[in-house]
Amino acid sequence: MKHIIAAGLAASCVTTGVWAQSSVTLYGSLDAGVAYISNAGGHAKYIEEQGNMQPDRWGFKGVEDLGGGMKAIFQLENGFSTATGNFAYAGTLFNRQAYVGLSSDKIGTVTLGHQTPFAFDVLGPLSTAYLAASWYAFHPGNLDELADTGIVPFNNSVKFRSVSFGGFTVGAMMGLGNDTNFSTGKTLSFAATYNNGPFKAGATYAVEHNRTPSITTTGLATFQGVAAASYTADTVRNAGAGASYQFGKLLVHGLYTHVKLEARGHSDTYQSFDAGANYQFTPANSVAGGAATTTLAGHRWTQFEIGDIYALSKSTQIYVNALYEHANSNTSAAFFTAGVSSGRNQTVFLTGIHHSF
């Protein structure tokens, strides 16, 4: 259960002369287990895995009621490793999110800071990786930014999300490069969602300048004529759409993402088709699975996942996952962050425990 800590101390209230209702919420997630990976660099390995069902993180959320339907809000969130205690992104404390803003009951929310893109906010929750609860099931390289890694959030960004109008919401976001050249490091994105009863849908589009997608985790050594480890895209155009529908105990979902990578006169398209289903056998036990196929510059990765989640309480779950990936003839299998296989196939088996607070 989230712990509510009183904010707006009496001393500050006396100073300002305003007795606004305020609160700060401390929250977090810890996830750890063991995994077997059939081939990583030519060898099988057993590891203590972390952050599989949900990323390890802790943070603060704050809200101050300003009256008239207006609120001041903030969020600070740090990703880390339960297995080692290390930051998820070295040298950056609040590496997942850090923002402050205003929220209106009539219009929507405006926030400023280090923030997740709409691809993560809108499309991520419609993916097999999210709904079947396995980090490894995100698409190779995470070039469509469905997972929040250290290079995914937009720095120096301004983000707007509208209130719901009959189930519809819209959003816009701009990240500033803070450079004398306005286009350097700039990002611009848009989102639209619909949520009404059992049906959910969303679509996003973003243009990102001077981004460094993680090409190496796809297993490619070179890309567009340069070493994959040093690749920076002049422009990334990231679009996608997805939907889910709840039929009683059965949830079905589908997702498509399309990413165009442009640099030095080169242009390649990364795209993924993703679909799956969840079935709630009992209030405590659910089974989920799905499949995705991803292509980039003549390479293809096709992956499958099935998993079982058992809730010991509202805050604690145990889980088991099995995943398999097959690559085409000129490509190495490469489950996201599992390590690149020396061959075309890769299998992952894992089990763990997740606790949130």
Sequence and secondary structure as in RCSB ss.txt:
>XXXX:A:sequence
MKHIIAAGLAASCVTTGVWAQSSVTLYGSLDAGVAYISNAGGHAKYIEEQGNMQPDRWGFKGVEDLGGGMKAIFQ
LENGFSTATGNFAYAGTLFNRQAYVGLSSDKIGTVTLGHQTPFAFDVLGPLSTAYLAASWYAFHPGNLDELADTG
IVPFNNSVKFRSVSFGGFTVGAMMGLGNDTNFSTGKTLSFAATYNNGPFKAGATYAVEHNRTPSITTTGLATFQG
VAAASYTADTVRNAGAGASYQFGKLLVHGLYTHVKLEARGHSDTYQSFDAGANYQFTPANSVAGGAATTTLAGHR
WTQFEIGDIYALSKSTQIYVNALYEHANSNTSAAFFTAGVSSGRNQTVFLTGIHHSF
>XXXX:A:secstr
  EEEE S HHHHHHHT    EEEEEEEEEEEEEEEEEEETTEEEEEEEESSSS  EEEEEEEEEEETTEEEEEE
EEEEB TTT  BSSTT TT SEEEEEEEESSSEEEEEEEE  HIIIIIGGGSHHHHTT GGGS GGGTT  S  T
TSSEEEEEEEEE  BTTEEEEEEEE   SSSTTTT EEEEEEEEEETTEEEEEEEEEEEEE   GGGGT SEETT
EEGGG  EEEEEEEEEEEEEEETTEEEEEEEEEEEEEETTEEEEEEEEEEEEEEESSSSEEEEEEEEEEEETTEE
EEEEEEEEEEESSSSEEEEEEEEEEEE TT     TTT   SSSEEEEEEEEEEEE 
